[in-house]
């Protein structure tokens, strides 16, 4: 059984509780906001270089929803086991860490797993490896194989795999945590185009940068070095839970073909394409919250 330590977080959605779970030598953070709701709670897994603080953006009224936000390996408020090498972080480890954290906070209760970007790969891996845990799964700008990523994230992952590049990357990540303009420039490379990049709300960028500053550059570099080796291509067919795949048609990091590959590989999956949108789902996908709410309502109707 994983061990855990409960603490109340300082900057969190009102009513949420932070649980730090020790599993396989790593620490996974869970922000837990559970209400008296007969539906399975939402499990949210954020994207690489972001944090659990993104979770409330999935809902129009997060204070009325029942949700759990888990940190990806090596992401604050969690941390990697000392000495972790990139080769130790495969898709199974992502899934097993999520399962251990869920066991600690909700026992064997099923969840609706929702992931964004790398978090989507983790959510899909969880559905394939621990099918009893996942009542349904949604992938937002997700992928099945990290070697097919493009743009700035692929470049950062490439830097992380080299000795000289990794040292420079760690310095750059440290600087981005302290220089808002540098952090914001990195985030803007995820938008569909220049106009979308400059339209990103400054308060949202500042919030992301404030959270990013708490990350360990060393841990992030390890996760980035592992990114290209994350691969669930051969287990998509094992996912039997109802699945929604959503993607931006002009995503500079995850090609649209990746979403179509996911939809084709998962039995019964449905696909939504936001034609003019990029990778930043919560800012560039205009109807995301409504579409997610409608999909979730459809699940409830299908279950009677």
Secondary structure, DSSP 8 states (H G I E B T S, - for coil): --EEEEE--SSS-TT-EEEEEEETTEEEEEEEE--S-SS-EEEEE--TT--GGGGGGG-SSGGGS-EEEE--TT-TTSB--TT--GGG--HHHHHHHHHHHHHHHHTT--EEEEEETHHHHHHHHHHHH-TTTEEEEEEES--SBGGG--HHHHHHHHHHTSHHHHHHHHHHHHHHTT-HHHHHHHHHTTSSSHHHHHTS-HHHHHHHHHHHTTS-HHHHHHHHHHHTT-B-GGGGGG--SEEEEEEETT-SSS-HHHHHHHHHHSTT-EEEEETT--S-HHHH-TTHHHHHHHHHHHHHHHT-
